[in-house]
């Protein structure tokens, strides 16, 4: 697969960079960190109504722009560079792919149109505890007249307390593993649904605990056939991991840029520390990791785009698991290593509150574990290559 940015891609990247350089600079990031909701409503309104970023991947028939996941990855790389605090990731990478892959036209019409219009924040909740696989779906869906009763909880739901739409995964009593999983679309104000914000290491991204207490959902709220939700959920989580890897690649690039700017000014022994050979070697290693991560991310974004496109090349789309694992491994390790090196090369001020490297270090550590650690993705990749159950 040959890939190069088109003029349209470059325009998307440059416009996002210009906007975020002002709307999500260091001062703005620190201001959103202390807000209860974790984002600036005015900035989110501009993102939804003026820039139309949530509409980017929504088909035109639902009022969206009808572009692909590659264009979204370009935006996410820039949002990762500037630590944008907003429901953008949860809405575009978790909820939108799940709705697109579902088989309920009425729900697609309602929610994708609202997302494209910048009116709705959405997320996906599925894990009741540690883990990022089918076994972590523990919420119970008991069939009743006209629908289901849902009871259970979801840990660490991204932007769960801010969402207007919560897509939840639940399983039939007695089912295990990948069988018996269904997906439902719930309004955030559904009786019995309660979201509680959680304290987090990374204050630039909000997590919540979502609890369901005997919540009734009708059959019309099913995204796909009962007990057939795992293939949709699995693909959506893989696509979201590619989006997260794009954010991580952007963050790695930014900490490299911050480090280069600092070492070009910091003087020791009557010369800038950028002139020392050891520092040059470390920066070269950082740059190599960033470029490898970016290459893996955009290959995975192309594969994700083929998977989501009904007319896409399904032979390429079948590589989604391998492409996702490769991108998440490289991006996670590049971001964490670059953030750690940045703190080291900033010296004594590197871990102080006034400087930004610690913000990227926290985001890097949190993102490394989110949607699967590098170790988990290596295990999945090995299982897939050896023909085992991943």
C-alpha positions in Angstrom: 0.0 0.0 0.0 1.5 3.4 -1.1 0.5 6.4 1.0 1.2 10.1 0.7 -0.8 13.1 1.9 -2.9 14.8 -0.7 -3.4 18.6 -0.8 -6.7 18.1 1.0 -4.9 16.2 3.7 -2.4 18.9 4.1 -5.1 21.5 4.3 -6.9 19.6 7.1 -3.6 19.2 9.0 -2.6 22.8 8.7 -6.0 24.2 9.6 -6.2 21.9 12.7 -2.7 23.0 13.8 -3.5 26.7 13.5 -6.8 26.3 15.4 -5.4 24.2 18.2 -2.2 26.2 18.6 -4.5 28.9 20.0 -7.5 27.1 21.3 -5.5 24.3 23.1 -2.2 26.0 24.0 -0.5 25.3 27.3 -2.6 27.9 29.2 -5.9 26.6 27.7 -5.0 23.0 28.5 -4.3 23.9 32.2 -7.6 25.8 32.3 -9.6 22.8 31.1 -7.8 20.5 33.5 -9.4 22.2 36.5 -12.9 22.2 35.0 -15.4 19.7 36.3 -16.4 18.7 32.7 -12.8 18.6 31.4 -13.3 20.7 28.3 -14.2 24.2 27.2 -17.8 24.3 25.8 -17.0 27.3 23.6 -14.1 25.4 21.9 -16.2 22.3 21.6 -19.0 24.3 19.9 -16.5 25.7 17.4 -15.2 22.2 16.8 -18.7 20.9 16.2 -20.4 23.8 14.4 -17.6 25.7 12.6 -14.9 23.1 11.9 -17.3 20.2 11.7 -14.8 17.7 13.0 -17.4 15.2 14.4 -19.0 15.2 11.0 -15.8 14.3 9.2 -16.4 10.5 9.0 -20.2 10.6 9.0 -21.8 9.7 5.6 -23.3 12.6 3.6 -26.8 11.0 3.8 -26.7 11.7 7.5 -25.5 15.3 7.1 -21.8 14.5 7.5 -18.8 15.3 5.3 -18.4 11.7 4.0 -14.6 11.6 4.4 -12.6 8.7 5.7 -10.6 7.5 8.7 -7.3 8.8 7.3 -8.6 12.4 7.5 -9.8 11.7 11.0 -6.4 10.4 12.0 -4.8 13.6 10.8 -7.1 15.6 13.1 -6.4 13.2 16.0 -2.6 13.5 15.5 -3.0 17.3 15.9 -5.3 16.9 18.9 -2.7 14.7 20.5 0.0 17.2 19.9 -1.9 19.9 21.7 -3.5 17.7 24.4 -7.0 18.8 23.3 -9.5 18.2 26.1 -12.8 17.5 24.5 -15.3 14.6 23.7 -13.8 14.4 20.2 -12.1 11.1 20.6 -15.0 9.3 22.3 -17.5 10.6 19.8 -15.5 10.0 16.6 -13.5 6.9 17.4 -15.7 5.0 19.8 -19.3 5.9 19.1 -19.3 6.8 15.4 -17.6 3.6 14.1 -20.0 1.5 16.3 -23.0 3.2 14.8 -21.6 2.9 11.3 -21.0 -0.8 11.7 -24.4 -1.5 13.3 -27.4 -2.6 11.4 -30.1 -0.3 12.7 -31.0 2.4 10.2 -33.3 4.3 12.5 -30.6 4.6 15.2 -28.0 5.6 12.6 -30.3 8.3 11.2 -31.0 9.7 14.7 -27.6 9.6 16.3 -25.2 10.1 13.3 -27.2 13.1 12.2 -27.0 14.6 15.7 -23.2 13.9 15.9 -22.7 15.4 12.4 -24.6 18.5 13.5 -22.3 19.0 16.5 -25.2 18.6 18.8 -24.3 15.3 20.5 -21.4 13.9 22.5 -21.2 10.2 22.5 -19.2 7.3 23.9 -18.9 3.5 24.2 -19.1 1.5 27.4 -18.3 -2.2 27.5 -15.8 -3.2 30.2 -16.9 -4.0 33.7 -13.3 -4.4 35.0 -9.7 -4.7 33.8 -9.3 -6.0 30.3 -10.1 -5.0 26.7 -11.7 -8.2 25.4 -15.0 -9.9 25.2 -14.6 -11.4 28.7 -14.7 -7.9 30.2 -18.3 -7.5 29.2 -20.1 -8.4 32.4 -23.3 -6.3 32.3 -26.4 -8.6 32.1 -29.2 -8.1 29.6 -32.3 -10.0 30.6 -35.0 -10.3 28.0 -38.4 -9.0 28.9 -41.6 -8.0 27.1 -40.7 -5.5 24.4 -37.0 -5.4 25.2 -34.4 -6.0 27.8 -33.5 -5.1 31.4 -29.8 -4.1 31.8 -28.0 -4.3 35.1 -24.3 -3.8 35.7 -21.5 -1.3 35.7 -18.7 -0.1 33.3 -15.3 1.0 34.5 -13.3 3.8 33.0 -15.7 5.0 30.3 -14.0 7.7 28.3 -16.0 10.9 28.7 -18.8 8.9 30.2 -20.0 11.7 32.4 -20.1 14.2 29.5 -21.8 12.1 26.9 -25.4 12.6 25.6 -25.4 9.1 24.0 -23.9 6.0 25.7 -23.6 2.9 23.6 -23.4 -0.1 25.9 -22.5 -3.7 25.6 -24.3 -6.4 27.6 -24.6 -10.1 27.5 -27.3 -12.7 27.9 -27.3 -14.5 31.3 -25.2 -17.6 31.2 -23.2 -16.7 28.1 -19.5 -16.5 28.1 -16.7 -15.1 25.9 -17.6 -13.7 22.5 -21.1 -15.2 22.5 -24.3 -13.6 23.8 -23.1 -10.0 23.5 -25.6 -7.3 22.4 -25.1 -3.5 21.8 -27.6 -0.9 22.8 -27.9 2.9 22.3 -29.0 4.8 25.4 -29.8 8.4 26.1 -27.6 9.7 28.9 -30.7 10.7 30.8 -32.2 7.2 30.7 -33.8 6.4 34.1 -31.4 4.0 36.0 -28.3 5.2 34.2 -25.8 7.0 36.4 -22.4 8.3 35.5 -19.7 9.2 38.1 -16.5 11.0 37.2 -13.3 9.3 38.3 -10.0 10.9 39.4 -7.4 10.2 36.8 -3.6 10.4 36.4 -4.1 12.2 33.0 -6.2 15.2 33.8 -6.5 16.2 30.2 -8.9 13.2 29.5 -11.9 12.4 31.6 -13.0 8.9 32.6 -16.2 7.9 34.4 -17.9 4.9 36.0 -21.3 4.2 34.4 -23.8 2.1 36.3 -27.1 0.6 35.1 -29.7 -0.4 37.6 -32.5 -2.4 36.0 -32.6 -0.1 33.0 -35.3 -1.0 30.4 -34.3 -0.7 26.8 -36.6 -1.5 23.9 -35.8 -3.8 20.9 -35.6 -0.6 18.8 -32.4 0.4 20.7 -30.5 -2.6 19.6 -27.7 -1.7 17.2 -27.6 -5.2 15.7 -29.3 -8.6 16.2 -29.4 -9.8 19.8 -26.4 -11.8 20.9 -24.5 -10.8 17.7 -22.8 -7.7 18.9 -19.2 -8.9 19.4 -17.9 -8.6 15.8 -19.1 -5.0 15.7 -17.7 -4.2 19.1 -14.4 -5.9 18.3 -13.9 -3.9 15.1 -14.9 -0.7 16.8 -12.4 -1.1 19.6 -9.7 -1.9 17.0 -10.5 1.2 15.0 -10.6 3.3 18.2 -7.1 1.9 19.1 -5.9 3.3 15.7 -7.3 6.7 16.6 -5.6 6.6 20.0 -2.4 5.7 18.3 -2.7 8.7 16.1 -3.1 10.9 19.2 0.0 9.2 20.7 2.1 9.8 17.6 1.1 13.5 17.7 2.0 13.7 21.4 5.4 12.1 20.7 6.1 14.6 18.0 5.2 17.5 20.3 7.5 16.4 23.2 10.3 16.0 20.7 9.6 19.6 19.4 9.5 20.9 23.0 12.8 19.2 23.8 14.6 20.5 20.7 13.4 24.0 21.5 14.6 23.7 25.1 18.1 22.3 24.4 18.7 24.9 21.8 18.4 27.6 24.5 19.8 25.8 27.6 23.5 26.6 28.0 26.1 24.6 29.9 29.9 25.0 29.8 29.5 28.1 27.6 27.6 26.3 24.9 24.1 25.1 24.2 23.4 21.5 25.3 22.1 20.8 21.9 25.7 20.8 20.7 26.7 17.8 22.8 27.0 14.6 20.9 25.2 12.5 23.6 22.2 14.8 23.4 22.1 14.6 19.6 22.1 10.8 19.8 19.1 10.8 22.2 17.2 13.2 20.0 17.9 11.1 16.9 16.5 8.1 18.7 13.4 10.0 19.6 12.9 11.1 16.0 13.3 7.6 14.8 10.6 6.3 17.2 8.2 9.1 16.1 8.6 8.4 12.4 8.1 4.6 12.9 5.0 5.3 15.0 3.6 7.7 12.4 4.2 5.2 9.6 2.4 2.4 11.5 -0.5 4.7 12.4 -1.3 5.8 8.9 -1.0 2.3 7.5 -3.5 1.2 10.1 -5.7 4.2 9.3 -5.8 3.2 5.7 -6.8 -0.4 6.7 -9.5 1.0 9.1 -10.8 3.1 6.2 -11.1 0.1 4.0 -12.9 -1.8 6.8 -15.5 1.0 7.3 -16.1 1.6 3.6 -18.8 -0.7 2.3 -17.1 -0.7 -1.1 -13.6 -1.0 0.4 -11.1 -3.7 -0.3 -12.0 -6.5 2.1 -8.7 -8.3 1.5 -7.0 -5.2 3.0 -9.7 -4.8 5.7 -8.9 -8.3 7.0 -5.5 -7.0 8.1 -7.2 -4.7 10.7 -6.1 -6.7 13.7 -2.5 -6.8 12.7 -2.4 -3.2 11.6 -4.1 -2.0 14.8 -1.7 -4.0 17.0 1.4 -2.7 15.2 0.2 0.9 15.4 -0.7 0.7 19.1 2.6 -0.9 20.0 4.8 1.5 18.2 2.8 4.6 19.1 2.5 3.7 22.8 6.2 3.0 23.2 7.3 6.0 21.1 5.1 8.4 23.1 6.1 7.1 26.5 9.8 6.9 25.7 9.9 10.4 24.1 8.0 11.9 27.1 10.4 10.3 29.5 13.4 11.5 27.5 12.0 14.9 27.3 11.8 15.2 31.1 15.3 14.0 31.4 16.7 16.4 28.9 14.8 19.3 30.5 16.9 18.6 33.6 15.7 19.8 37.0 12.7 21.8 35.5 11.4 18.8 33.6 9.1 17.5 36.3 7.9 20.9 37.6 4.4 22.1 37.2 5.3 25.2 35.1 6.8 23.1 32.3 4.7 21.0 29.9 6.7 17.7 29.7 5.0 16.2 32.7 1.5 16.7 31.1 2.6 14.6 28.1 4.2 12.1 30.3 0.9 11.5 32.2 -1.0 11.4 28.9 1.6 8.9 27.5 1.3 6.6 30.6 -2.5 6.6 30.6 -2.8 6.1 26.8 -0.3 3.3 26.9 -2.8 1.2 29.0 -6.0 2.4 27.3 -7.5 0.0 24.7 -4.7 -2.5 25.4 -1.1 -2.2 26.5 1.7 -3.0 24.1 2.2 -6.4 25.8 -1.5 -7.2 25.1 -1.3 -6.2 21.5 1.9 -8.3 21.0 0.1 -11.3 22.5 -2.8 -10.7 20.1 -0.5 -10.3 17.1 1.4 -13.4 18.0 -1.8 -15.4 18.4 -3.1 -14.2 15.1 0.1 -15.0 13.2 0.3 -18.5 14.7 -3.4 -19.1 13.9 -4.5 -19.2 17.5 -7.6 -17.7 19.1 -6.7 -14.0 19.7 
